[in-house]
Amino acid sequence: MPAEQTPVENLTEEQAAAELAYLAAEIARNDELYHGHDAPQISDAEYDALKRRNDAIEKQFPQLIRADSPSIRVGAAPLPTFAPITHSRPMLSLDNTFSNEDVRDFINSVYRFLGQLPDGSIAFTAEPKIDGLSMSIRYEQGRLVNAATRGDGTTGENVTENIKTIKEIPNRLPAGAPDVVEVRGEVYMTKSEFLALNEKMAAEGKQTYVNPRNTAAGSLRQLDAKVTASRNLKFFAYAWGEMSEMPADTQMGMVEKFRDWGFPVNPLMKRLNSVEDIIAHYTDIGLKRPDLDYEIDGVVYKVDRLDLQARLGFRSRSPRWATAHKFPAEQAFTKVEKIDIQVGRTGALTPVARLTPVTVGGVVVTNATLHNEDYIKGIGNSGERIREDEHDIRIGDTVIVQRAGDVIPQVLDVVMEKRSSDALPYEFPKKCPVCGSHAVRERNEKTGKLDSVTRCTGGFVCRAQAVEHLKHFVARNSFDIEGLGAKQIDFFFESEDPALQIRTAPEIFTLKKRQEASPFAKLENIEGFGKVSVKKLFDAIDERRNIALPRFIYALGIRHVGETTAKLLARAYGTYEAFEAAMREAQSFSGDAWDDLNNIEGIGEVVARAIVEFFKEPRNVEVIARLLEEVTPQAVEQIAASGSPVAGKTVVFTGALEKFTRDEAKARAEGLGAKVAGSVSKKTDFVVAGPGAGSKLDKARELGVQVMDEDEWLAFISA
């Protein structure tokens, strides 16, 4: 902690968030030393000062209260931490829809995938979307054995002891339940319980909480299960993970079975067929929303029949058979005090409106995104005007701010009647505000259209890009190095001491070696660290020396390569060595390697070019080479469906398929372990040709690729 603290009222939101992160970690560290090791390193007065500083910042910035806040955590910690649990089946998120037209599109997409006309023959369930914390509860031989939060969808936190304190969740299932049952649902706090808790906290002179959802999450993550029990949390069951046998063949039937086993299920859930009935139910739930004793933020629709769910399958992060219809965003009026520019890891200059604080949907909002230069001017991505009277956004304007769920607030419109006569149009910077390099908008060579984003040309010369790249590298979905957050990255980046400095990713993994060799610059002697936290940091770094290939590729920070694309690349190439070799070979933007990259389903030319350009930059290649001296990306275990003759093979579908839709054909092939490509090459194993097949069929014959019709393909994969 700095010796001279900035007064709380003078802190920016970014400074406040960073300091709250520091305080949460520092207070937790001292709690562990005091309660767990009987070895305090600071006096009671110093400890109390940390707590008071945390409470003061949270009072000034209630929207920044963390799930691990010291103001939420009560007493000593009976448990040292929450161990990770790997979900037997991933807990995926849902796609969102925001309009009735979106709902029609979703329902029509289900019919299209299944090759049916939208005649109302497919039933859907519709239920409120609970604004709580997703939970998976596992039973074996009828006994509750563990419970885990959603986490990153693959791995969650073990909160078994805390879940057992929720009275609505049975510890045992009745006789006749399958041997293995995973019930999934939402843990929440009722509005009335939340208000009562806040009244109690206020009466005791303590900081009150922001909203029921965050309070429920914080309550469930209490290290002392007694605190969780005192919060009277609730649960709704609506889904499942692993099941040794299915007790029903529909979504509605499964939820009814949960109710029979003693789980609470939502009484507003209905089975409906027509779009009109589904939208009417959404409207009805919206009207009931203010009177419900729990927070909801939309309605979830799911295909009812489980066999149809299986046919529809999944995208990379969400099921095709479900969507969430969100309620309209909440809005408020406030004033733009100034406009700042933030520089991201890819050099994007993002304008941010600094607002007079305003409460929107129960959360105090002080910042809102302005997206890009065109958005400030009132121009959309296609050049269209996005505000009726074609006005821009200026400093001093009274604006309408919109917030929907956890989405970053945005400035929606300007109240022109309140604009002052001396308000001047905002001049978007032509140079990077961090490094002074030119800021440009790239032009698409094919269309001639300007990119909507202005980018700094400084690359790693730009401190902001280098720092943001490091923060991306250590983030949760990348290397996920615990104890190396934004504040720590800033500290190591700014250090001028070679024994402490981290300015590129490989230096993270040489930090321990440099520390051991340094006679003076010892991290443990620097305020805010200490022996225990330094050891934990080094252990966390060492734990990531072996890393999953998709995480490694995503962590590189290649433009346009998100988590989904990283997984596609990892699966296509199998090893990092094969991936990098192919990208080097593709640097002429022609030839087999370039074609293979473009043929990966889900990789278009824009993404492919960005990946190859990344590997054409000598500095990137040099940094990766040094990184590979320290870490080992793990080869992807190829899907090998039992008895599948197409596992690991590449298939191309062409022509007008008649036995199944193109989407269903692709999903089924991938489910059997095949790779589906968009065009034919030397590496194609099979081409499935329907009526009207043209150039792809000709190329397959030219290359000697095995060609099948639909009947032959179905017989082949069923053999």
C-alpha positions in Angstrom: 0.0 0.0 0.0 1.5 3.4 -0.9 2.6 5.5 2.0 0.6 8.5 0.8 -2.9 7.5 -0.1 -5.0 9.3 -2.6 -8.2 10.6 -0.9 -11.1 8.3 -1.7 -13.1 11.1 -3.2 -10.3 11.8 -5.7 -9.9 8.2 -6.9 -10.9 7.3 -10.5 -13.0 4.2 -11.0 -9.9 2.4 -12.4 -7.8 3.4 -9.4 -10.6 2.3 -7.0 -11.0 -1.1 -8.7 -7.2 -1.7 -8.6 -7.0 -0.7 -4.9 -10.0 -2.9 -4.0 -8.3 -5.9 -5.7 -5.1 -5.1 -3.7 -7.0 -4.7 -0.4 -9.0 -7.9 -0.9 -5.8 -9.9 -1.5 -3.8 -8.2 1.3 -6.6 -8.5 3.9 -7.1 -12.2 2.9 -3.4 -12.8 3.2 -3.3 -11.3 6.7 -6.4 -13.2 7.7 -4.6 -16.4 6.7 -1.4 -15.5 8.5 -3.4 -14.6 11.7 -6.1 -17.3 11.8 -4.4 -20.1 9.9 -0.7 -19.8 10.9 -0.8 -17.7 14.1 1.9 -15.6 12.6 0.6 -12.0 12.0 2.9 -9.7 10.1 1.1 -6.4 10.8 -0.4 -4.8 14.0 -4.1 -4.8 14.7 -4.2 -1.0 14.1 -2.6 -1.5 10.6 -5.1 -4.3 9.9 -8.0 -2.1 10.9 -6.7 0.7 8.7 -6.8 -1.7 5.7 -10.4 -2.6 6.5 -11.5 1.0 6.9 -9.9 2.0 3.6 -11.7 -0.9 1.9 -15.1 0.1 3.4 -14.6 3.8 2.4 -13.8 2.9 -1.2 -16.8 0.5 -1.4 -19.0 3.2 -0.1 -17.8 5.7 -2.7 -17.9 3.0 -5.5 -20.6 0.5 -4.6 -20.7 -0.9 -8.1 -17.1 -2.2 -7.6 -17.8 -4.4 -4.6 -16.0 -7.7 -5.3 -17.3 -11.2 -4.6 -14.2 -11.7 -2.4 -14.6 -8.4 -0.6 -13.4 -8.3 3.0 -16.7 -6.6 3.8 -18.6 -9.7 2.8 -16.2 -12.3 4.2 -17.0 -12.7 7.9 -14.7 -14.1 10.6 -11.9 -16.6 10.3 -11.7 -19.1 7.5 -12.4 -22.7 8.5 -11.5 -23.7 4.9 -8.3 -22.5 3.2 -9.8 -22.3 -0.3 -12.4 -23.8 -2.7 -10.8 -26.7 -4.6 -11.6 -26.9 -8.3 -14.1 -29.4 -9.7 -14.1 -30.4 -13.4 -17.6 -30.7 -14.7 -18.4 -34.1 -16.2 -20.3 -32.2 -18.9 -19.5 -28.5 -19.6 -21.8 -25.8 -18.3 -22.3 -23.8 -21.4 -23.8 -20.3 -21.7 -26.9 -19.4 -23.7 -27.2 -17.2 -26.8 -29.3 -14.1 -26.2 -32.2 -12.6 -28.1 -33.6 -9.1 -27.5 -36.7 -8.8 -29.7 -39.7 -10.7 -30.8 -38.1 -10.9 -34.3 -35.1 -12.5 -32.8 -37.3 -15.1 -31.2 -39.0 -15.9 -34.5 -35.5 -16.3 -36.0 -34.4 -18.7 -33.3 -37.5 -20.9 -33.7 -37.2 -20.8 -37.5 -33.5 -21.8 -37.2 -34.6 -24.9 -35.2 -37.0 -25.9 -37.9 -34.4 -25.2 -40.7 -31.7 -27.3 -38.9 -34.1 -30.2 -38.6 -35.3 -29.8 -42.2 -38.9 -29.1 -41.2 -41.4 -26.3 -42.0 -42.3 -24.1 -39.1 -45.8 -25.6 -38.6 -46.0 -25.5 -34.8 -45.2 -29.2 -34.4 -42.2 -28.6 -32.2 -42.8 -27.8 -28.6 -40.7 -25.4 -26.6 -40.5 -24.8 -22.8 -40.4 -21.2 -21.6 -39.3 -20.3 -18.0 -38.0 -17.2 -16.2 -34.3 -16.6 -16.4 -33.2 -16.4 -12.8 -30.6 -13.7 -12.0 -28.4 -15.8 -9.7 -25.4 -18.1 -9.5 -25.3 -21.2 -11.7 -24.7 -24.4 -9.8 -24.2 -28.1 -10.5 -25.0 -30.6 -7.7 -23.9 -34.2 -8.1 -25.5 -37.2 -6.4 -24.2 -40.8 -6.4 -26.3 -43.7 -5.1 -28.8 -41.0 -4.1 -26.4 -39.1 -1.8 -25.2 -35.6 -2.4 -21.4 -35.9 -3.0 -20.3 -32.5 -4.4 -21.5 -29.1 -5.7 -19.6 -26.7 -8.0 -20.1 -23.3 -9.4 -20.2 -22.8 -13.2 -16.7 -21.3 -13.2 -15.3 -21.1 -16.7 -17.8 -23.7 -17.9 -15.3 -26.5 -17.6 -14.0 -26.1 -14.1 -15.9 -24.6 -11.1 -15.3 -24.1 -7.4 -16.2 -26.8 -4.9 -18.8 -25.3 -2.6 -20.3 -28.5 -1.4 -20.4 -27.6 2.3 -22.1 -24.3 1.6 -24.7 -25.9 -0.7 -25.6 -28.3 2.1 -26.8 -25.3 4.1 -29.5 -24.4 1.6 -32.6 -26.1 3.0 -34.4 -26.4 -0.4 -31.7 -28.7 -1.8 -32.1 -32.3 -0.7 -29.1 -34.2 0.8 -30.5 -37.5 -0.5 -32.7 -38.4 -3.5 -35.7 -40.8 -3.1 -35.4 -44.5 -4.0 -35.6 -45.1 -7.7 -33.4 -42.2 -8.7 -30.6 -43.1 -11.2 -27.2 -44.0 -9.7 -25.6 -40.8 -11.0 -27.6 -37.6 -11.1 -26.3 -34.0 -11.7 -29.0 -31.5 -11.1 -28.2 -28.0 -12.3 -29.9 -24.7 -11.5 -29.6 -21.3 -10.0 -28.8 -20.2 -6.4 -30.4 -16.9 -5.6 -31.4 -14.5 -2.8 -35.0 -13.3 -2.6 -35.6 -9.6 -2.8 -37.2 -9.6 0.7 -34.2 -11.4 2.2 -31.8 -8.9 0.5 -33.7 -5.9 1.9 -33.8 -7.4 5.3 -30.0 -8.1 5.2 -29.3 -4.5 4.1 -31.5 -3.1 6.9 -29.5 -5.2 9.3 -26.2 -4.0 7.9 -27.3 -0.4 7.9 -28.5 -0.7 11.5 -25.1 -2.0 12.5 -23.3 0.8 10.7 -21.9 -1.5 8.1 -21.7 -1.2 4.3 -24.9 -2.4 2.5 -24.9 -4.6 -0.6 -25.6 -3.6 -4.2 -28.0 -6.2 -5.5 -29.3 -9.7 -4.6 -27.4 -11.5 -7.4 -23.9 -10.4 -6.2 -24.9 -10.8 -2.6 -26.0 -14.4 -3.3 -22.7 -15.1 -5.1 -20.7 -13.7 -2.2 -22.7 -15.5 0.4 -22.2 -18.9 -1.4 -18.5 -18.3 -1.6 -18.1 -17.7 2.1 -15.2 -19.7 3.6 -17.4 -20.2 6.7 -20.5 -22.3 5.8 -22.2 -20.9 8.9 -22.3 -17.4 7.2 -23.8 -19.0 4.1 -26.5 -20.7 6.2 -27.4 -17.4 7.8 -28.2 -15.8 4.4 -31.2 -18.1 3.7 -30.3 -18.7 0.0 -32.8 -20.4 -2.4 -32.5 -22.6 -5.4 -34.4 -23.4 -8.7 -33.6 -26.6 -10.6 -34.0 -26.5 -14.4 -31.2 -28.5 -16.1 -28.8 -31.5 -15.6 -25.3 -32.7 -16.3 -24.3 -36.3 -16.2 -27.1 -38.8 -15.7 -26.5 -42.6 -15.6 -30.0 -43.0 -17.1 -32.6 -40.5 -18.2 -35.9 -40.6 -16.2 -37.8 -38.6 -18.9 -37.6 -37.9 -22.6 -38.6 -34.2 -22.6 -37.3 -31.0 -20.9 -40.6 -30.5 -19.1 -40.6 -34.2 -18.0 -37.1 -33.8 -16.5 -38.0 -30.7 -14.6 -41.2 -32.4 -13.3 -39.0 -35.3 -12.1 -36.7 -32.8 -10.2 -39.9 -31.5 -8.5 -40.8 -35.1 -7.6 -37.3 -35.6 -6.1 -37.8 -32.6 -3.8 -36.2 -29.8 -5.7 -37.9 -26.4 -6.2 -38.8 -25.7 -9.8 -40.2 -22.5 -11.2 -44.0 -22.5 -11.3 -44.1 -20.1 -14.3 -42.5 -22.7 -16.6 -44.8 -23.7 -19.6 -44.7 -25.9 -22.6 -45.8 -24.0 -25.8 -45.8 -24.5 -29.5 -46.6 -21.3 -31.5 -44.4 -18.2 -31.6 -47.4 -16.1 -30.7 -48.0 -18.2 -27.5 -44.3 -18.0 -26.6 -44.1 -14.2 -27.0 -47.4 -13.8 -25.0 -45.9 -15.8 -22.1 -42.8 -13.7 -22.2 -45.0 -10.6 -22.0 -47.0 -12.1 -19.1 -43.8 -12.9 -17.1 -42.5 -9.4 -17.8 -45.7 -8.0 -16.3 -45.4 -10.2 -13.2 -41.7 -9.4 -12.8 -42.1 -6.5 -10.3 -44.2 -8.7 -8.0 -41.9 -11.7 -8.0 -39.7 -12.1 -4.8 -36.6 -12.9 -7.0 -34.7 -11.1 -9.7 -35.2 -12.3 -13.3 -33.7 -10.7 -16.5 -35.5 -12.6 -19.2 -37.2 -15.8 -20.3 -35.4 -19.0 -21.5 -36.8 -21.0 -24.4 -35.7 -24.7 -24.9 -36.8 -27.3 -27.4 -38.8 -29.7 -25.3 -38.0 -33.1 -26.9 -34.6 -34.4 -25.8 -34.1 -36.4 -29.0 -34.4 -33.2 -30.9 -32.0 -31.4 -28.5 -29.5 -34.2 -29.3 -29.9 -33.7 -33.0 -29.6 -30.0 -32.8 -26.4 -30.3 -30.7 -24.1 -27.5 -29.7 -22.1 -24.6 -31.0 -18.7 -24.1 -29.5 -20.2 -22.2 -26.4 -23.9 -22.6 -26.5 -26.7 -25.1 -27.4 -28.6 -24.7 -30.7 -31.8 -25.8 -29.0 -32.0 -22.9 -26.4 -31.9 -19.2 -26.1 -32.5 -16.5 -23.5 -35.0 -13.7 -24.4 -33.7 -10.8 -22.4 -35.9 -8.0 -21.0 -35.3 -4.5 -22.3 -32.3 -2.7 -21.1 -32.7 -0.2 -18.2 -32.1 3.5 -18.9 -31.3 6.7 -17.0 -30.4 10.3 -17.8 -27.0 11.8 -16.8 -24.3 14.2 -18.1 -21.1 13.6 -20.0 -18.3 15.2 -18.0 -15.4 14.3 -20.3 -14.4 11.7 -22.9 -11.2 9.6 -22.4 -9.5 7.2 -24.7 -8.5 3.8 -23.7 -5.9 1.8 -25.7 -6.4 -2.0 -25.9 -3.9 -4.8 -26.6 -4.5 -4.7 -30.3 -4.0 -0.9 -30.4 -7.8 -0.1 -30.6 -8.6 3.4 -29.3 -11.9 3.1 -27.5 -13.6 6.3 -26.3 -15.2 6.2 -22.9 -17.6 8.7 -21.5 -17.0 9.8 -17.9 -20.4 10.4 -16.5 -22.0 12.2 -13.6 -22.8 9.1 -11.4 -26.3 7.8 -11.9 -28.1 4.6 -10.7 -29.2 2.3 -13.6 -30.9 -0.9 -12.6 -29.7 -0.7 -9.0 -26.0 -0.1 -10.0 -24.2 3.2 -9.9 -22.8 3.9 -13.4 -19.9 6.4 -13.9 -18.5 5.3 -17.2 -20.1 4.2 -20.5 -18.6 3.1 -23.8 -18.9 5.3 -26.9 -17.6 2.4 -29.1 -15.6 4.4 -31.8 -15.3 7.7 -33.7 -18.3 7.1 -35.9 -20.5 6.3 -33.0 -19.7 9.6 -31.4 -20.6 11.3 -34.7 -23.9 9.3 -34.9 -22.9 7.0 -37.7 -23.5 3.2 -37.8 -21.2 0.4 -39.0 -22.8 0.6 -42.5 -22.6 4.4 -42.7 -26.2 4.9 -41.7 -27.4 7.5 -39.3 -28.1 6.0 -35.9 -29.9 9.0 -34.3 -33.0 10.5 -35.7 -31.9 14.1 -36.0 -28.3 13.2 -36.9 -26.7 14.7 -33.8 -23.3 13.8 -32.3 -22.3 13.3 -28.7 -20.4 16.2 -27.0 -18.8 16.9 -23.6 -21.4 18.5 -21.4 -24.4 16.8 -23.1 -27.2 15.3 -21.1 -27.5 11.8 -22.4 -29.6 8.6 -22.0 -27.5 5.8 -20.6 -28.5 2.2 -21.2 -27.5 -0.9 -19.2 -28.6 -4.5 -19.8 -27.5 -7.1 -17.3 -23.7 -7.3 -17.1 -23.2 -5.6 -20.5 -21.0 -2.5 -20.3 -23.2 0.6 -20.1 -23.5 2.6 -23.3 -24.6 6.1 -24.2 -27.7 5.6 -26.2 -28.8 9.1 -27.2 -28.5 12.8 -26.4 -31.2 15.1 -25.0 -30.8 17.9 -27.5 -33.0 20.3 -25.6 -30.4 20.5 -22.9 -27.3 21.0 -25.1 -25.5 24.2 -24.3 -24.7 26.6 -27.2 -20.9 26.4 -26.6 -20.7 22.6 -26.7 -18.1 21.7 -29.4 -17.9 18.5 -31.5 -15.4 16.0 -30.1 -12.1 15.8 -32.0 -11.0 12.2 -32.1 -7.2 11.9 -31.6 -5.0 11.4 -34.6 -2.2 10.2 -32.3 -2.1 7.5 -29.6 -2.6 9.3 -26.2 -0.2 6.8 -24.6 2.8 6.6 -26.9 2.2 9.4 -29.4 2.3 7.1 -32.5 0.0 7.7 -35.4 -3.6 6.5 -34.9 -5.2 5.3 -38.1 -8.3 3.6 -39.4 -7.4 0.8 -41.7 -9.1 0.4 -45.1 -10.4 -2.9 -46.4 -8.5 -3.6 -49.7 -11.5 -5.4 -51.2 -14.4 -3.1 -50.2 -12.5 0.2 -49.8 -14.4 0.7 -46.5 -12.7 2.2 -43.5 -12.5 0.1 -40.4 -14.8 1.4 -37.6 -11.9 1.2 -35.1 -9.0 3.6 -34.9 -5.7 1.9 -34.0 -2.4 2.9 -32.6 0.4 2.0 -35.0 3.0 1.8 -32.2 2.7 -2.0 -31.6 4.9 -3.1 -28.6 6.5 0.4 -28.6 3.2 1.5 -27.1 3.1 0.8 -23.3 -0.6 0.5 -23.3 -0.6 -2.3 -25.9 2.3 -4.1 -24.2 0.6 -3.9 -20.8 -2.8 -5.0 -22.1 -1.2 -7.9 -23.9 0.4 -9.1 -20.7 -2.9 -8.7 -18.9 -4.6 -10.7 -21.6 -1.9 -13.4 -21.4 -2.4 -14.0 -17.7 -6.2 -13.6 -17.8 -8.7 -16.3 -16.7 -9.3 -17.8 -20.1 -5.6 -17.6 -21.1 -2.9 -18.8 -18.8 -5.0 -18.0 -15.7 -2.1 -17.2 -13.3 -3.5 -16.6 -9.9 -1.9 -13.7 -8.1 -0.8 -12.0 -11.3 -3.6 -9.6 -11.9 -3.8 -6.1 -13.5 -2.2 -4.3 -10.5 0.7 -6.7 -10.3 1.3 -6.6 -14.1 1.4 -2.8 -13.9 4.0 -3.0 -11.0 6.3 -5.5 -12.8 6.0 -3.6 -16.1 7.0 -0.3 -14.6 9.9 -1.7 -12.6 13.3 -0.7 -13.9 15.1 -3.4 -11.9 16.1 -6.4 -14.2 15.3 -8.8 -11.3 11.7 -7.6 -11.2 10.8 -6.4 -14.7 8.2 -8.2 -16.8 7.5 -6.6 -20.2 7.0 -9.7 -22.3 5.3 -13.0 -21.5 8.5 -15.2 -21.3 9.8 -12.9 -18.5 6.9 -14.1 -16.3 8.5 -17.6 -16.3 12.0 -16.3 -15.6 11.0 -14.1 -12.7 11.7 -16.8 -10.0 15.2 -17.5 -11.5 16.0 -13.8 -11.7 14.8 -13.3 -8.1 17.0 -16.2 -6.8 20.0 -14.7 -8.6 19.4 -11.2 -7.2 21.2 -10.2 -4.0 19.1 -7.1 -3.5 15.8 -6.8 -5.3 13.8 -9.3 -3.4 10.1 -9.3 -4.1 9.2 -10.5 -0.6 10.7 -7.3 0.8 8.4 -5.1 -1.3 5.3 -3.8 0.4 2.2 -5.7 -0.7 4.0 -9.0 -1.2 5.7 -11.0 1.6 7.1 -14.5 1.7 3.8 -16.4 1.6 2.3 -14.5 -1.3 5.6 -14.6 -3.3 5.8 -18.4 -2.9 2.1 -18.7 -4.0 2.8 -16.6 -7.1 5.8 -18.6 -8.1 3.9 -21.9 -7.6 1.0 -20.5 -9.7 3.4 -19.6 -12.5 5.1 -23.1 -12.3 1.7 -24.7 -12.5 1.2 -23.1 -16.0 4.4 -24.4 -17.5 2.2 -27.1 -19.1 -0.8 -25.5 -20.9 -3.6 -26.6 -23.0 -3.0 -25.8 -26.7 -6.2 -23.7 -27.2 -5.4 -21.6 -24.1 -1.8 -21.1 -25.4 -3.0 -20.0 -28.9 -5.6 -17.7 -27.3 -3.1 -16.2 -24.9 -0.8 -15.1 -27.8 -3.3 -12.2 -28.4 -3.5 -12.7 -32.2 -6.0 -10.2 -33.6 -9.5 -11.8 -34.4 -8.5 -15.0 -32.6 -10.9 -15.5 -29.7 -11.4 -18.6 -27.5 -13.6 -20.3 -30.1 -11.2 -19.7 -33.0 -8.3 -20.8 -30.8 -10.1 -24.1 -30.2 -10.7 -24.5 -33.9 -7.0 -24.0 -34.7 -5.9 -26.3 -31.9 -8.2 -29.1 -33.1 -7.2 -28.6 -36.8 -3.4 -28.7 -36.2 -3.1 -30.9 -33.1 0.2 -29.5 -31.9 1.7 -26.1 -31.6 4.7 -27.1 -33.8 2.4 -28.1 -36.6 0.4 -24.9 -36.2 3.4 -22.6 -36.4 5.0 -24.5 -39.3 1.8 -24.2 -41.3 1.5 -20.5 -40.6 5.2 -20.0 -41.8 4.4 -22.0 -44.9 1.3 -19.8 -45.6 3.2 -16.5 -45.5 2.9 -16.1 -49.3 -0.9 -16.2 -48.8 -1.1 -19.0 -51.4 -0.4 -22.7 -51.6 -1.6 -25.7 -49.6 -1.0 -24.4 -46.1 -2.9 -21.1 -46.9 -5.7 -23.2 -48.4 -5.8 -25.5 -45.5 -6.1 -22.6 -43.0 -9.0 -21.0 -45.0 -10.7 -24.4 -45.3 -11.1 -24.8 -41.5 -14.8 -24.4 -40.9 -15.2 -21.1 -39.0 -12.0 -19.5 -40.2 -12.6 -16.8 -42.9 -10.0 -15.0 -45.0 -9.9 -11.9 -42.6 -9.0 -14.1 -39.6 -6.6 -16.3 -41.7 -4.7 -13.2 -42.9 -4.5 -11.8 -39.4 -3.0 -15.1 -38.1 -0.4 -15.3 -40.9 0.5 -11.6 -40.5 1.1 -12.3 -36.8 3.7 -15.0 -37.6 5.3 -12.8 -40.3 6.3 -10.3 -37.6 9.9 -11.3 -36.4 9.3 -9.9 -32.9 6.3 -12.1 -32.4 8.2 -15.2 -33.5 11.2 -14.3 -31.3 9.0 -13.8 -28.2 7.2 -17.1 -28.8 10.5 -18.9 -29.2 11.6 -17.6 -25.8 8.2 -18.5 -24.3 8.5 -22.1 -25.6 11.8 -22.4 -23.7 9.7 -22.0 -20.5 6.3 -23.6 -21.3 5.0 -26.6 -23.1 1.7 -26.4 -25.0 -0.1 -29.8 -24.8 -1.1 -31.6 -27.9 -4.8 -31.8 -28.5 -6.3 -35.2 -27.8 -8.2 -35.9 -31.1 -11.8 -36.9 -30.7 -12.1 -40.6 -31.4 -15.7 -41.6 -31.1 -16.0 -45.3 -30.3 -16.3 -47.4 -33.4 -16.3 -44.3 -35.7 -14.7 -44.8 -39.1 -14.4 -41.0 -39.6 -12.6 -40.0 -36.4 -9.8 -37.6 -37.4 -10.8 -37.6 -41.0 -11.7 -34.5 -43.1 -15.1 -34.4 -44.9 -16.7 -31.9 -47.3 -20.4 -31.8 -47.9 -21.5 -30.4 -51.3 -24.7 -30.2 -53.4 -28.3 -30.2 -52.2 -28.5 -32.7 -49.4 -31.9 -34.4 -49.1 -31.6 -36.8 -46.2 -30.5 -34.2 -43.7 -29.8 -30.4 -43.5 -26.3 -29.1 -44.0 -26.1 -28.0 -40.4 -27.2 -31.4 -39.1 -24.8 -33.2 -41.4 -21.9 -31.1 -40.1 -22.9 -31.5 -36.4 -23.3 -35.3 -36.8 -19.9 -35.7 -38.5 -18.2 -33.6 -35.9 -19.9 -35.6 -33.2 -18.2 -38.7 -34.7 -14.8 -37.1 -34.6 -14.5 -35.8 -38.2 -13.3 -32.4 -39.3 -15.7 -30.6 -41.6 -14.0 -28.4 -44.2 -15.5 -25.8 -46.6 -13.6 -26.8 -49.7 -11.8 -29.7 -51.2 -8.0 -30.1 -50.9 -5.3 -32.9 -50.9 -6.0 -33.4 -47.3 -9.8 -34.1 -47.8 -10.7 -37.7 -47.0 -14.3 -37.9 -48.1 -16.7 -35.8 -50.2 -20.4 -36.3 -49.6 -22.2 -35.1 -52.7 -25.9 -34.4 -53.1 -27.8 -33.5 -56.2 -26.4 -30.5 -58.1 -22.8 -30.9 -56.8 -20.5 -28.8 -59.0 -16.9 -27.6 -58.7 -16.2 -29.3 -55.4 -17.2 -32.7 -56.8 -15.0 -32.0 -59.9 -12.0 -31.2 -57.7 -12.6 -34.3 -55.6 -12.5 -36.5 -58.7 -9.4 -34.7 -59.9 -7.6 -35.3 -56.7 -8.8 -38.9 -56.3 -10.8 -38.1 -53.1 -13.4 -40.8 -52.1 -16.9 -39.5 -53.1 -20.1 -40.9 -51.6 -23.7 -40.0 -52.0 -25.9 -39.5 -48.9 -27.0 -43.1 -48.6 -23.5 -44.4 -48.8 -22.3 -41.9 -46.2 -25.1 -42.9 -43.8 -24.3 -46.5 -44.3 -20.6 -45.8 -43.8 -20.9 -43.9 -40.5 -23.4 -46.5 -39.2 -21.2 -49.5 -39.9 
